[in-house]
Amino acid sequence: MTACNLVPFGNSPADYQAFVETPVADKIGVSELIEQRRIFTAPNGVPVLVLDIGISKSKVRILSGDAVGRAGWTSTDFLVR
């Protein structure tokens, strides 16, 4: 699976914001966020339950796959019906 097929999730709004502020080319910075368990990824299109919807980011619970049951914050733009 390529990186463009993965959606990032932060464990908190601050964790997601740290990811957003990390330049895409800074692979070490992104790896550190993952190693610190501040962010995780799930495949694009994975079913989610929306827990809190916001203008720029929303909290969701992953409903299938490797991250099933995990809750995290992601860009509201990633959400589709």
mmJSON file of the N, C-alpha and C atoms, coordinates in Angstrom:
{"data_MODEL":{"atom_site":{
"group_PDB":["ATOM","ATOM","ATOM","ATOM","ATOM","ATOM","ATOM","ATOM","ATOM","ATOM","ATOM","ATOM","ATOM","ATOM","ATOM","ATOM","ATOM","ATOM","ATOM","ATOM","ATOM","ATOM","ATOM","ATOM","ATOM","ATOM","ATOM","ATOM","ATOM","ATOM","ATOM","ATOM","ATOM","ATOM","ATOM","ATOM","ATOM","ATOM","ATOM","ATOM","ATOM","ATOM","ATOM","ATOM","ATOM","ATOM","ATOM","ATOM","ATOM","ATOM","ATOM","ATOM","ATOM","ATOM","ATOM","ATOM","ATOM","ATOM","ATOM","ATOM","ATOM","ATOM","ATOM","ATOM","ATOM","ATOM","ATOM","ATOM","ATOM","ATOM","ATOM","ATOM","ATOM","ATOM","ATOM","ATOM","ATOM","ATOM","ATOM","ATOM","ATOM","ATOM","ATOM","ATOM","ATOM","ATOM","ATOM","ATOM","ATOM","ATOM","ATOM","ATOM","ATOM","ATOM","ATOM","ATOM","ATOM","ATOM","ATOM","ATOM","ATOM","ATOM","ATOM","ATOM","ATOM","ATOM","ATOM","ATOM","ATOM","ATOM","ATOM","ATOM","ATOM","ATOM","ATOM","ATOM","ATOM","ATOM","ATOM","ATOM","ATOM","ATOM","ATOM","ATOM","ATOM","ATOM","ATOM","ATOM","ATOM","ATOM","ATOM","ATOM","ATOM","ATOM","ATOM","ATOM","ATOM","ATOM","ATOM","ATOM","ATOM","ATOM","ATOM","ATOM","ATOM","ATOM","ATOM","ATOM","ATOM","ATOM","ATOM","ATOM","ATOM","ATOM","ATOM","ATOM","ATOM","ATOM","ATOM","ATOM","ATOM","ATOM","ATOM","ATOM","ATOM","ATOM","ATOM","ATOM","ATOM","ATOM","ATOM","ATOM","ATOM","ATOM","ATOM","ATOM","ATOM","ATOM","ATOM","ATOM","ATOM","ATOM","ATOM","ATOM","ATOM","ATOM","ATOM","ATOM","ATOM","ATOM","ATOM","ATOM","ATOM","ATOM","ATOM","ATOM","ATOM","ATOM","ATOM","ATOM","ATOM","ATOM","ATOM","ATOM","ATOM","ATOM","ATOM","ATOM","ATOM","ATOM","ATOM","ATOM","ATOM","ATOM","ATOM","ATOM","ATOM","ATOM","ATOM","ATOM","ATOM","ATOM","ATOM","ATOM","ATOM","ATOM","ATOM","ATOM","ATOM","ATOM","ATOM","ATOM","ATOM","ATOM","ATOM","ATOM","ATOM","ATOM","ATOM","ATOM","ATOM","ATOM","ATOM"],
"id":[1,2,3,4,5,6,7,8,9,10,11,12,13,14,15,16,17,18,19,20,21,22,23,24,25,26,27,28,29,30,31,32,33,34,35,36,37,38,39,40,41,42,43,44,45,46,47,48,49,50,51,52,53,54,55,56,57,58,59,60,61,62,63,64,65,66,67,68,69,70,71,72,73,74,75,76,77,78,79,80,81,82,83,84,85,86,87,88,89,90,91,92,93,94,95,96,97,98,99,100,101,102,103,104,105,106,107,108,109,110,111,112,113,114,115,116,117,118,119,120,121,122,123,124,125,126,127,128,129,130,131,132,133,134,135,136,137,138,139,140,141,142,143,144,145,146,147,148,149,150,151,152,153,154,155,156,157,158,159,160,161,162,163,164,165,166,167,168,169,170,171,172,173,174,175,176,177,178,179,180,181,182,183,184,185,186,187,188,189,190,191,192,193,194,195,196,197,198,199,200,201,202,203,204,205,206,207,208,209,210,211,212,213,214,215,216,217,218,219,220,221,222,223,224,225,226,227,228,229,230,231,232,233,234,235,236,237,238,239,240,241,242,243],
"type_symbol":["N","C","C","N","C","C","N","C","C","N","C","C","N","C","C","N","C","C","N","C","C","N","C","C","N","C","C","N","C","C","N","C","C","N","C","C","N","C","C","N","C","C","N","C","C","N","C","C","N","C","C","N","C","C","N","C","C","N","C","C","N","C","C","N","C","C","N","C","C","N","C","C","N","C","C","N","C","C","N","C","C","N","C","C","N","C","C","N","C","C","N","C","C","N","C","C","N","C","C","N","C","C","N","C","C","N","C","C","N","C","C","N","C","C","N","C","C","N","C","C","N","C","C","N","C","C","N","C","C","N","C","C","N","C","C","N","C","C","N","C","C","N","C","C","N","C","C","N","C","C","N","C","C","N","C","C","N","C","C","N","C","C","N","C","C","N","C","C","N","C","C","N","C","C","N","C","C","N","C","C","N","C","C","N","C","C","N","C","C","N","C","C","N","C","C","N","C","C","N","C","C","N","C","C","N","C","C","N","C","C","N","C","C","N","C","C","N","C","C","N","C","C","N","C","C","N","C","C","N","C","C","N","C","C","N","C","C","N","C","C","N","C","C"],
"label_atom_id":["N","CA","C","N","CA","C","N","CA","C","N","CA","C","N","CA","C","N","CA","C","N","CA","C","N","CA","C","N","CA","C","N","CA","C","N","CA","C","N","CA","C","N","CA","C","N","CA","C","N","CA","C","N","CA","C","N","CA","C","N","CA","C","N","CA","C","N","CA","C","N","CA","C","N","CA","C","N","CA","C","N","CA","C","N","CA","C","N","CA","C","N","CA","C","N","CA","C","N","CA","C","N","CA","C","N","CA","C","N","CA","C","N","CA","C","N","CA","C","N","CA","C","N","CA","C","N","CA","C","N","CA","C","N","CA","C","N","CA","C","N","CA","C","N","CA","C","N","CA","C","N","CA","C","N","CA","C","N","CA","C","N","CA","C","N","CA","C","N","CA","C","N","CA","C","N","CA","C","N","CA","C","N","CA","C","N","CA","C","N","CA","C","N","CA","C","N","CA","C","N","CA","C","N","CA","C","N","CA","C","N","CA","C","N","CA","C","N","CA","C","N","CA","C","N","CA","C","N","CA","C","N","CA","C","N","CA","C","N","CA","C","N","CA","C","N","CA","C","N","CA","C","N","CA","C","N","CA","C","N","CA","C","N","CA","C","N","CA","C","N","CA","C","N","CA","C","N","CA","C","N","CA","C"],
"label_alt_id":[null,null,null,null,null,null,null,null,null,null,null,null,null,null,null,null,null,null,null,null,null,null,null,null,null,null,null,null,null,null,null,null,null,null,null,null,null,null,null,null,null,null,null,null,null,null,null,null,null,null,null,null,null,null,null,null,null,null,null,null,null,null,null,null,null,null,null,null,null,null,null,null,null,null,null,null,null,null,null,null,null,null,null,null,null,null,null,null,null,null,null,null,null,null,null,null,null,null,null,null,null,null,null,null,null,null,null,null,null,null,null,null,null,null,null,null,null,null,null,null,null,null,null,null,null,null,null,null,null,null,null,null,null,null,null,null,null,null,null,null,null,null,null,null,null,null,null,null,null,null,null,null,null,null,null,null,null,null,null,null,null,null,null,null,null,null,null,null,null,null,null,null,null,null,null,null,null,null,null,null,null,null,null,null,null,null,null,null,null,null,null,null,null,null,null,null,null,null,null,null,null,null,null,null,null,null,null,null,null,null,null,null,null,null,null,null,null,null,null,null,null,null,null,null,null,null,null,null,null,null,null,null,null,null,null,null,null,null,null,null,null,null,null],
"label_comp_id":["MET","MET","MET","THR","THR","THR","ALA","ALA","ALA","CYS","CYS","CYS","ASN","ASN","ASN","LEU","LEU","LEU","VAL","VAL","VAL","PRO","PRO","PRO","PHE","PHE","PHE","GLY","GLY","GLY","ASN","ASN","ASN","SER","SER","SER","PRO","PRO","PRO","ALA","ALA","ALA","ASP","ASP","ASP","TYR","TYR","TYR","GLN","GLN","GLN","ALA","ALA","ALA","PHE","PHE","PHE","VAL","VAL","VAL","GLU","GLU","GLU","THR","THR","THR","PRO","PRO","PRO","VAL","VAL","VAL","ALA","ALA","ALA","ASP","ASP","ASP","LYS","LYS","LYS","ILE","ILE","ILE","GLY","GLY","GLY","VAL","VAL","VAL","SER","SER","SER","GLU","GLU","GLU","LEU","LEU","LEU","ILE","ILE","ILE","GLU","GLU","GLU","GLN","GLN","GLN","ARG","ARG","ARG","ARG","ARG","ARG","ILE","ILE","ILE","PHE","PHE","PHE","THR","THR","THR","ALA","ALA","ALA","PRO","PRO","PRO","ASN","ASN","ASN","GLY","GLY","GLY","VAL","VAL","VAL","PRO","PRO","PRO","VAL","VAL","VAL","LEU","LEU","LEU","VAL","VAL","VAL","LEU","LEU","LEU","ASP","ASP","ASP","ILE","ILE","ILE","GLY","GLY","GLY","ILE","ILE","ILE","SER","SER","SER","LYS","LYS","LYS","SER","SER","SER","LYS","LYS","LYS","VAL","VAL","VAL","ARG","ARG","ARG","ILE","ILE","ILE","LEU","LEU","LEU","SER","SER","SER","GLY","GLY","GLY","ASP","ASP","ASP","ALA","ALA","ALA","VAL","VAL","VAL","GLY","GLY","GLY","ARG","ARG","ARG","ALA","ALA","ALA","GLY","GLY","GLY","TRP","TRP","TRP","THR","THR","THR","SER","SER","SER","THR","THR","THR","ASP","ASP","ASP","PHE","PHE","PHE","LEU","LEU","LEU","VAL","VAL","VAL","ARG","ARG","ARG"],
"label_asym_id":["A","A","A","A","A","A","A","A","A","A","A","A","A","A","A","A","A","A","A","A","A","A","A","A","A","A","A","A","A","A","A","A","A","A","A","A","A","A","A","A","A","A","A","A","A","A","A","A","A","A","A","A","A","A","A","A","A","A","A","A","A","A","A","A","A","A","A","A","A","A","A","A","A","A","A","A","A","A","A","A","A","A","A","A","A","A","A","A","A","A","A","A","A","A","A","A","A","A","A","A","A","A","A","A","A","A","A","A","A","A","A","A","A","A","A","A","A","A","A","A","A","A","A","A","A","A","A","A","A","A","A","A","A","A","A","A","A","A","A","A","A","A","A","A","A","A","A","A","A","A","A","A","A","A","A","A","A","A","A","A","A","A","A","A","A","A","A","A","A","A","A","A","A","A","A","A","A","A","A","A","A","A","A","A","A","A","A","A","A","A","A","A","A","A","A","A","A","A","A","A","A","A","A","A","A","A","A","A","A","A","A","A","A","A","A","A","A","A","A","A","A","A","A","A","A","A","A","A","A","A","A","A","A","A","A","A","A","A","A","A","A","A","A"],
"label_entity_id":["1","1","1","1","1","1","1","1","1","1","1","1","1","1","1","1","1","1","1","1","1","1","1","1","1","1","1","1","1","1","1","1","1","1","1","1","1","1","1","1","1","1","1","1","1","1","1","1","1","1","1","1","1","1","1","1","1","1","1","1","1","1","1","1","1","1","1","1","1","1","1","1","1","1","1","1","1","1","1","1","1","1","1","1","1","1","1","1","1","1","1","1","1","1","1","1","1","1","1","1","1","1","1","1","1","1","1","1","1","1","1","1","1","1","1","1","1","1","1","1","1","1","1","1","1","1","1","1","1","1","1","1","1","1","1","1","1","1","1","1","1","1","1","1","1","1","1","1","1","1","1","1","1","1","1","1","1","1","1","1","1","1","1","1","1","1","1","1","1","1","1","1","1","1","1","1","1","1","1","1","1","1","1","1","1","1","1","1","1","1","1","1","1","1","1","1","1","1","1","1","1","1","1","1","1","1","1","1","1","1","1","1","1","1","1","1","1","1","1","1","1","1","1","1","1","1","1","1","1","1","1","1","1","1","1","1","1","1","1","1","1","1","1"],
"label_seq_id":[1,1,1,2,2,2,3,3,3,4,4,4,5,5,5,6,6,6,7,7,7,8,8,8,9,9,9,10,10,10,11,11,11,12,12,12,13,13,13,14,14,14,15,15,15,16,16,16,17,17,17,18,18,18,19,19,19,20,20,20,21,21,21,22,22,22,23,23,23,24,24,24,25,25,25,26,26,26,27,27,27,28,28,28,29,29,29,30,30,30,31,31,31,32,32,32,33,33,33,34,34,34,35,35,35,36,36,36,37,37,37,38,38,38,39,39,39,40,40,40,41,41,41,42,42,42,43,43,43,44,44,44,45,45,45,46,46,46,47,47,47,48,48,48,49,49,49,50,50,50,51,51,51,52,52,52,53,53,53,54,54,54,55,55,55,56,56,56,57,57,57,58,58,58,59,59,59,60,60,60,61,61,61,62,62,62,63,63,63,64,64,64,65,65,65,66,66,66,67,67,67,68,68,68,69,69,69,70,70,70,71,71,71,72,72,72,73,73,73,74,74,74,75,75,75,76,76,76,77,77,77,78,78,78,79,79,79,80,80,80,81,81,81],
"pdbx_PDB_ins_code":[null,null,null,null,null,null,null,null,null,null,null,null,null,null,null,null,null,null,null,null,null,null,null,null,null,null,null,null,null,null,null,null,null,null,null,null,null,null,null,null,null,null,null,null,null,null,null,null,null,null,null,null,null,null,null,null,null,null,null,null,null,null,null,null,null,null,null,null,null,null,null,null,null,null,null,null,null,null,null,null,null,null,null,null,null,null,null,null,null,null,null,null,null,null,null,null,null,null,null,null,null,null,null,null,null,null,null,null,null,null,null,null,null,null,null,null,null,null,null,null,null,null,null,null,null,null,null,null,null,null,null,null,null,null,null,null,null,null,null,null,null,null,null,null,null,null,null,null,null,null,null,null,null,null,null,null,null,null,null,null,null,null,null,null,null,null,null,null,null,null,null,null,null,null,null,null,null,null,null,null,null,null,null,null,null,null,null,null,null,null,null,null,null,null,null,null,null,null,null,null,null,null,null,null,null,null,null,null,null,null,null,null,null,null,null,null,null,null,null,null,null,null,null,null,null,null,null,null,null,null,null,null,null,null,null,null,null,null,null,null,null,null,null],
"Cartn_x":[0.854,0.0,0.903,0.633,1.453,0.961,1.826,1.502,0.272,0.051,-1.103,-2.42,-2.355,-3.559,-3.847,-3.048,-3.233,-3.719,-4.576,-5.092,-4.465,-3.928,-3.334,-4.389,-4.188,-5.057,-4.174,-4.557,-3.862,-4.644,-3.942,-4.623,-5.335,-4.947,-5.59,-5.571,-6.351,-6.273,-4.844,-4.143,-2.766,-1.833,-2.013,-1.189,-1.44,-2.703,-2.995,-2.394,-2.484,-1.921,-0.408,0.256,1.707,2.021,1.186,1.381,1.204,0.145,-0.146,1.013,1.621,2.702,4.056,4.15,5.397,5.453,6.5,6.595,6.553,5.881,5.751,7.117,8.067,9.403,10.182,9.709,10.408,9.984,10.49,10.113,10.544,11.645,12.096,11.102,10.647,9.675,8.375,7.889,6.67,6.9,8.044,8.371,8.412,8.948,8.987,7.584,6.663,5.281,4.64,4.947,4.408,5.038,6.357,7.055,6.597,6.279,5.786,4.304,3.728,2.313,1.382,1.833,0.994,0.072,0.5,-0.339,-0.333,-1.375,-1.452,-2.145,-2.123,-2.749,-3.739,-4.642,-5.598,-5.803,-6.196,-6.396,-7.486,-7.266,-8.281,-9.546,-10.68,-11.946,-12.375,-11.548,-11.922,-13.2,-14.146,-15.364,-15.058,-15.699,-15.522,-16.868,-16.893,-18.029,-17.584,-18.312,-17.953,-18.412,-17.463,-17.745,-17.911,-17.157,-17.203,-16.772,-17.659,-17.328,-17.043,-15.964,-15.57,-15.349,-15.044,-14.826,-13.551,-12.456,-11.189,-10.768,-11.139,-10.788,-11.94,-12.002,-13.087,-12.523,-13.226,-12.839,-13.69,-13.03,-13.731,-13.232,-14.029,-13.611,-13.521,-12.397,-12.166,-13.005,-13.714,-14.64,-14.147,-13.002,-12.477,-10.983,-10.355,-8.93,-8.034,-6.752,-5.757,-5.987,-6.592,-6.797,-8.217,-8.937,-10.328,-10.423,-11.403,-11.64,-10.895,-9.863,-9.095,-9.874,-9.752,-10.353,-9.232,-9.473,-8.457,-9.042,-8.235,-8.606,-7.976,-8.741,-8.249,-8.911,-8.447,-9.037,-10.487,-11.375,-12.766,-12.873,-11.909,-11.914,-11.803,-11.255,-11.132,-12.445,-13.43,-14.691,-15.605,-16.143,-17.113,-18.264,-19.407,-20.574,-20.502],
"Cartn_y":[-1.167,0.0,1.234,2.175,3.376,4.408,5.349,6.363,7.171,7.393,8.201,7.453,6.159,5.383,5.279,5.967,5.927,7.279,7.239,8.45,8.551,9.731,9.896,10.243,9.736,10.021,10.388,11.409,11.767,11.259,10.899,10.436,11.569,12.791,13.974,15.063,16.116,17.222,17.781,17.861,18.38,17.447,16.137,15.181,15.303,15.442,15.595,16.899,17.958,19.244,19.144,18.4,18.194,17.517,16.554,15.896,16.9,17.697,18.675,19.662,20.028,21.011,20.412,19.087,18.43,18.382,18.944,18.915,17.477,17.283,15.957,15.345,16.153,15.643,15.226,15.6,15.263,13.873,12.857,11.478,11.083,11.632,11.333,11.917,13.144,13.761,12.982,12.525,11.719,10.382,9.76,8.484,8.644,9.769,10.015,10.103,10.779,10.872,9.489,8.63,7.267,6.464,6.546,5.807,6.255,7.534,8.065,7.747,7.058,6.681,7.889,8.993,10.191,10.167,9.466,9.313,7.856,7.495,6.178,6.359,5.334,5.422,4.288,4.513,3.49,3.681,2.63,2.749,3.766,4.496,5.398,4.6,5.076,4.393,3.451,3.303,2.423,2.979,2.106,2.591,3.171,4.295,4.944,5.368,5.535,6.129,7.522,8.549,9.918,10.195,10.552,10.825,12.318,13.136,14.588,15.218,15.972,16.568,18.049,18.479,19.876,20.423,21.697,22.335,21.813,21.727,21.309,19.899,19.442,18.072,17.455,16.131,15.386,14.171,13.751,12.549,11.393,10.279,9.102,7.848,6.779,5.456,4.557,3.867,2.961,1.697,1.262,0.13,-1.172,-1.149,-2.4,-2.265,-3.395,-3.396,-3.474,-3.22,-3.344,-2.381,-1.233,-0.219,-0.264,-1.357,-1.445,-1.101,-0.274,0.118,1.36,1.749,2.936,4.191,5.188,6.497,7.485,8.417,9.422,10.594,11.617,12.853,12.891,13.339,13.448,14.632,14.968,16.074,15.732,16.675,16.496,16.272,16.793,16.615,15.146,14.283,12.866,12.113,12.704,12.017,12.111,10.977,10.923,10.022,10.246,9.413,8.118],
"Cartn_z":[0.0,0.0,0.0,-0.86,-0.929,0.067,0.384,1.385,0.997,-0.289,-0.701,-0.47,-0.197,0.082,1.572,2.396,3.834,4.349,5.35,5.978,7.366,7.726,9.049,10.103,11.301,12.449,13.632,14.371,15.598,16.791,17.851,19.055,19.778,19.495,20.06,18.99,19.175,18.208,18.105,19.233,19.217,18.451,18.589,17.847,16.351,15.964,14.538,14.016,14.805,14.393,14.232,15.106,14.977,13.652,13.247,11.954,10.812,10.877,9.818,9.666,10.777,10.749,10.369,10.273,9.869,8.348,7.742,6.28,5.746,4.624,4.018,3.739,3.341,3.02,4.265,5.459,6.704,7.175,6.484,6.797,8.211,8.689,10.049,11.06,10.823,11.719,11.78,10.623,10.588,11.29,11.047,11.704,13.219,13.698,15.138,15.725,15.015,15.491,15.571,14.6,14.612,15.751,15.9,16.962,18.351,18.503,19.779,19.983,19.012,19.03,19.12,18.508,18.461,17.246,16.183,14.997,14.561,13.813,13.193,11.858,11.032,9.713,9.523,8.592,8.155,6.657,5.964,4.52,4.175,3.091,2.568,2.269,2.716,2.475,3.58,4.632,5.738,6.389,6.754,7.402,8.785,9.096,10.392,10.952,12.255,12.946,13.363,12.942,13.295,14.723,15.584,16.993,17.258,16.531,16.705,15.396,14.757,13.461,13.637,13.006,13.06,11.666,11.597,10.301,9.649,10.419,9.822,10.206,11.41,11.81,12.583,12.53,13.16,13.881,14.932,15.665,15.167,14.839,14.317,15.018,14.94,15.397,14.171,14.03,12.904,13.116,12.071,12.197,11.576,10.883,10.317,10.059,9.772,9.44,10.668,10.461,11.523,12.683,12.411,13.454,14.034,13.816,14.274,15.76,16.091,17.47,17.904,17.176,17.555,17.21,18.053,17.796,17.548,16.648,16.357,15.604,15.492,14.808,13.429,12.443,11.081,10.405,9.223,8.471,8.094,8.317,7.921,6.41,5.656,4.205,3.801,4.658,4.344,4.474,5.14,5.382,4.167,3.768,2.668,3.084,2.499,2.813,2.065],
"occupancy":[1.0,1.0,1.0,1.0,1.0,1.0,1.0,1.0,1.0,1.0,1.0,1.0,1.0,1.0,1.0,1.0,1.0,1.0,1.0,1.0,1.0,1.0,1.0,1.0,1.0,1.0,1.0,1.0,1.0,1.0,1.0,1.0,1.0,1.0,1.0,1.0,1.0,1.0,1.0,1.0,1.0,1.0,1.0,1.0,1.0,1.0,1.0,1.0,1.0,1.0,1.0,1.0,1.0,1.0,1.0,1.0,1.0,1.0,1.0,1.0,1.0,1.0,1.0,1.0,1.0,1.0,1.0,1.0,1.0,1.0,1.0,1.0,1.0,1.0,1.0,1.0,1.0,1.0,1.0,1.0,1.0,1.0,1.0,1.0,1.0,1.0,1.0,1.0,1.0,1.0,1.0,1.0,1.0,1.0,1.0,1.0,1.0,1.0,1.0,1.0,1.0,1.0,1.0,1.0,1.0,1.0,1.0,1.0,1.0,1.0,1.0,1.0,1.0,1.0,1.0,1.0,1.0,1.0,1.0,1.0,1.0,1.0,1.0,1.0,1.0,1.0,1.0,1.0,1.0,1.0,1.0,1.0,1.0,1.0,1.0,1.0,1.0,1.0,1.0,1.0,1.0,1.0,1.0,1.0,1.0,1.0,1.0,1.0,1.0,1.0,1.0,1.0,1.0,1.0,1.0,1.0,1.0,1.0,1.0,1.0,1.0,1.0,1.0,1.0,1.0,1.0,1.0,1.0,1.0,1.0,1.0,1.0,1.0,1.0,1.0,1.0,1.0,1.0,1.0,1.0,1.0,1.0,1.0,1.0,1.0,1.0,1.0,1.0,1.0,1.0,1.0,1.0,1.0,1.0,1.0,1.0,1.0,1.0,1.0,1.0,1.0,1.0,1.0,1.0,1.0,1.0,1.0,1.0,1.0,1.0,1.0,1.0,1.0,1.0,1.0,1.0,1.0,1.0,1.0,1.0,1.0,1.0,1.0,1.0,1.0,1.0,1.0,1.0,1.0,1.0,1.0,1.0,1.0,1.0,1.0,1.0,1.0,1.0,1.0,1.0,1.0,1.0,1.0],
"B_iso_or_equiv":[0.0,0.0,0.0,0.0,0.0,0.0,0.0,0.0,0.0,0.0,0.0,0.0,0.0,0.0,0.0,0.0,0.0,0.0,0.0,0.0,0.0,0.0,0.0,0.0,0.0,0.0,0.0,0.0,0.0,0.0,0.0,0.0,0.0,0.0,0.0,0.0,0.0,0.0,0.0,0.0,0.0,0.0,0.0,0.0,0.0,0.0,0.0,0.0,0.0,0.0,0.0,0.0,0.0,0.0,0.0,0.0,0.0,0.0,0.0,0.0,0.0,0.0,0.0,0.0,0.0,0.0,0.0,0.0,0.0,0.0,0.0,0.0,0.0,0.0,0.0,0.0,0.0,0.0,0.0,0.0,0.0,0.0,0.0,0.0,0.0,0.0,0.0,0.0,0.0,0.0,0.0,0.0,0.0,0.0,0.0,0.0,0.0,0.0,0.0,0.0,0.0,0.0,0.0,0.0,0.0,0.0,0.0,0.0,0.0,0.0,0.0,0.0,0.0,0.0,0.0,0.0,0.0,0.0,0.0,0.0,0.0,0.0,0.0,0.0,0.0,0.0,0.0,0.0,0.0,0.0,0.0,0.0,0.0,0.0,0.0,0.0,0.0,0.0,0.0,0.0,0.0,0.0,0.0,0.0,0.0,0.0,0.0,0.0,0.0,0.0,0.0,0.0,0.0,0.0,0.0,0.0,0.0,0.0,0.0,0.0,0.0,0.0,0.0,0.0,0.0,0.0,0.0,0.0,0.0,0.0,0.0,0.0,0.0,0.0,0.0,0.0,0.0,0.0,0.0,0.0,0.0,0.0,0.0,0.0,0.0,0.0,0.0,0.0,0.0,0.0,0.0,0.0,0.0,0.0,0.0,0.0,0.0,0.0,0.0,0.0,0.0,0.0,0.0,0.0,0.0,0.0,0.0,0.0,0.0,0.0,0.0,0.0,0.0,0.0,0.0,0.0,0.0,0.0,0.0,0.0,0.0,0.0,0.0,0.0,0.0,0.0,0.0,0.0,0.0,0.0,0.0,0.0,0.0,0.0,0.0,0.0,0.0,0.0,0.0,0.0,0.0,0.0,0.0],
"pdbx_formal_charge":[null,null,null,null,null,null,null,null,null,null,null,null,null,null,null,null,null,null,null,null,null,null,null,null,null,null,null,null,null,null,null,null,null,null,null,null,null,null,null,null,null,null,null,null,null,null,null,null,null,null,null,null,null,null,null,null,null,null,null,null,null,null,null,null,null,null,null,null,null,null,null,null,null,null,null,null,null,null,null,null,null,null,null,null,null,null,null,null,null,null,null,null,null,null,null,null,null,null,null,null,null,null,null,null,null,null,null,null,null,null,null,null,null,null,null,null,null,null,null,null,null,null,null,null,null,null,null,null,null,null,null,null,null,null,null,null,null,null,null,null,null,null,null,null,null,null,null,null,null,null,null,null,null,null,null,null,null,null,null,null,null,null,null,null,null,null,null,null,null,null,null,null,null,null,null,null,null,null,null,null,null,null,null,null,null,null,null,null,null,null,null,null,null,null,null,null,null,null,null,null,null,null,null,null,null,null,null,null,null,null,null,null,null,null,null,null,null,null,null,null,null,null,null,null,null,null,null,null,null,null,null,null,null,null,null,null,null,null,null,null,null,null,null],
"auth_seq_id":[1,1,1,2,2,2,3,3,3,4,4,4,5,5,5,6,6,6,7,7,7,8,8,8,9,9,9,10,10,10,11,11,11,12,12,12,13,13,13,14,14,14,15,15,15,16,16,16,17,17,17,18,18,18,19,19,19,20,20,20,21,21,21,22,22,22,23,23,23,24,24,24,25,25,25,26,26,26,27,27,27,28,28,28,29,29,29,30,30,30,31,31,31,32,32,32,33,33,33,34,34,34,35,35,35,36,36,36,37,37,37,38,38,38,39,39,39,40,40,40,41,41,41,42,42,42,43,43,43,44,44,44,45,45,45,46,46,46,47,47,47,48,48,48,49,49,49,50,50,50,51,51,51,52,52,52,53,53,53,54,54,54,55,55,55,56,56,56,57,57,57,58,58,58,59,59,59,60,60,60,61,61,61,62,62,62,63,63,63,64,64,64,65,65,65,66,66,66,67,67,67,68,68,68,69,69,69,70,70,70,71,71,71,72,72,72,73,73,73,74,74,74,75,75,75,76,76,76,77,77,77,78,78,78,79,79,79,80,80,80,81,81,81],
"auth_comp_id":["MET","MET","MET","THR","THR","THR","ALA","ALA","ALA","CYS","CYS","CYS","ASN","ASN","ASN","LEU","LEU","LEU","VAL","VAL","VAL","PRO","PRO","PRO","PHE","PHE","PHE","GLY","GLY","GLY","ASN","ASN","ASN","SER","SER","SER","PRO","PRO","PRO","ALA","ALA","ALA","ASP","ASP","ASP","TYR","TYR","TYR","GLN","GLN","GLN","ALA","ALA","ALA","PHE","PHE","PHE","VAL","VAL","VAL","GLU","GLU","GLU","THR","THR","THR","PRO","PRO","PRO","VAL","VAL","VAL","ALA","ALA","ALA","ASP","ASP","ASP","LYS","LYS","LYS","ILE","ILE","ILE","GLY","GLY","GLY","VAL","VAL","VAL","SER","SER","SER","GLU","GLU","GLU","LEU","LEU","LEU","ILE","ILE","ILE","GLU","GLU","GLU","GLN","GLN","GLN","ARG","ARG","ARG","ARG","ARG","ARG","ILE","ILE","ILE","PHE","PHE","PHE","THR","THR","THR","ALA","ALA","ALA","PRO","PRO","PRO","ASN","ASN","ASN","GLY","GLY","GLY","VAL","VAL","VAL","PRO","PRO","PRO","VAL","VAL","VAL","LEU","LEU","LEU","VAL","VAL","VAL","LEU","LEU","LEU","ASP","ASP","ASP","ILE","ILE","ILE","GLY","GLY","GLY","ILE","ILE","ILE","SER","SER","SER","LYS","LYS","LYS","SER","SER","SER","LYS","LYS","LYS","VAL","VAL","VAL","ARG","ARG","ARG","ILE","ILE","ILE","LEU","LEU","LEU","SER","SER","SER","GLY","GLY","GLY","ASP","ASP","ASP","ALA","ALA","ALA","VAL","VAL","VAL","GLY","GLY","GLY","ARG","ARG","ARG","ALA","ALA","ALA","GLY","GLY","GLY","TRP","TRP","TRP","THR","THR","THR","SER","SER","SER","THR","THR","THR","ASP","ASP","ASP","PHE","PHE","PHE","LEU","LEU","LEU","VAL","VAL","VAL","ARG","ARG","ARG"],
"auth_asym_id":["A","A","A","A","A","A","A","A","A","A","A","A","A","A","A","A","A","A","A","A","A","A","A","A","A","A","A","A","A","A","A","A","A","A","A","A","A","A","A","A","A","A","A","A","A","A","A","A","A","A","A","A","A","A","A","A","A","A","A","A","A","A","A","A","A","A","A","A","A","A","A","A","A","A","A","A","A","A","A","A","A","A","A","A","A","A","A","A","A","A","A","A","A","A","A","A","A","A","A","A","A","A","A","A","A","A","A","A","A","A","A","A","A","A","A","A","A","A","A","A","A","A","A","A","A","A","A","A","A","A","A","A","A","A","A","A","A","A","A","A","A","A","A","A","A","A","A","A","A","A","A","A","A","A","A","A","A","A","A","A","A","A","A","A","A","A","A","A","A","A","A","A","A","A","A","A","A","A","A","A","A","A","A","A","A","A","A","A","A","A","A","A","A","A","A","A","A","A","A","A","A","A","A","A","A","A","A","A","A","A","A","A","A","A","A","A","A","A","A","A","A","A","A","A","A","A","A","A","A","A","A","A","A","A","A","A","A","A","A","A","A","A","A"],
"auth_atom_id":["N","CA","C","N","CA","C","N","CA","C","N","CA","C","N","CA","C","N","CA","C","N","CA","C","N","CA","C","N","CA","C","N","CA","C","N","CA","C","N","CA","C","N","CA","C","N","CA","C","N","CA","C","N","CA","C","N","CA","C","N","CA","C","N","CA","C","N","CA","C","N","CA","C","N","CA","C","N","CA","C","N","CA","C","N","CA","C","N","CA","C","N","CA","C","N","CA","C","N","CA","C","N","CA","C","N","CA","C","N","CA","C","N","CA","C","N","CA","C","N","CA","C","N","CA","C","N","CA","C","N","CA","C","N","CA","C","N","CA","C","N","CA","C","N","CA","C","N","CA","C","N","CA","C","N","CA","C","N","CA","C","N","CA","C","N","CA","C","N","CA","C","N","CA","C","N","CA","C","N","CA","C","N","CA","C","N","CA","C","N","CA","C","N","CA","C","N","CA","C","N","CA","C","N","CA","C","N","CA","C","N","CA","C","N","CA","C","N","CA","C","N","CA","C","N","CA","C","N","CA","C","N","CA","C","N","CA","C","N","CA","C","N","CA","C","N","CA","C","N","CA","C","N","CA","C","N","CA","C","N","CA","C","N","CA","C","N","CA","C","N","CA","C","N","CA","C","N","CA","C","N","CA","C"],
"pdbx_PDB_model_num":[1,1,1,1,1,1,1,1,1,1,1,1,1,1,1,1,1,1,1,1,1,1,1,1,1,1,1,1,1,1,1,1,1,1,1,1,1,1,1,1,1,1,1,1,1,1,1,1,1,1,1,1,1,1,1,1,1,1,1,1,1,1,1,1,1,1,1,1,1,1,1,1,1,1,1,1,1,1,1,1,1,1,1,1,1,1,1,1,1,1,1,1,1,1,1,1,1,1,1,1,1,1,1,1,1,1,1,1,1,1,1,1,1,1,1,1,1,1,1,1,1,1,1,1,1,1,1,1,1,1,1,1,1,1,1,1,1,1,1,1,1,1,1,1,1,1,1,1,1,1,1,1,1,1,1,1,1,1,1,1,1,1,1,1,1,1,1,1,1,1,1,1,1,1,1,1,1,1,1,1,1,1,1,1,1,1,1,1,1,1,1,1,1,1,1,1,1,1,1,1,1,1,1,1,1,1,1,1,1,1,1,1,1,1,1,1,1,1,1,1,1,1,1,1,1,1,1,1,1,1,1,1,1,1,1,1,1,1,1,1,1,1,1]
}}}
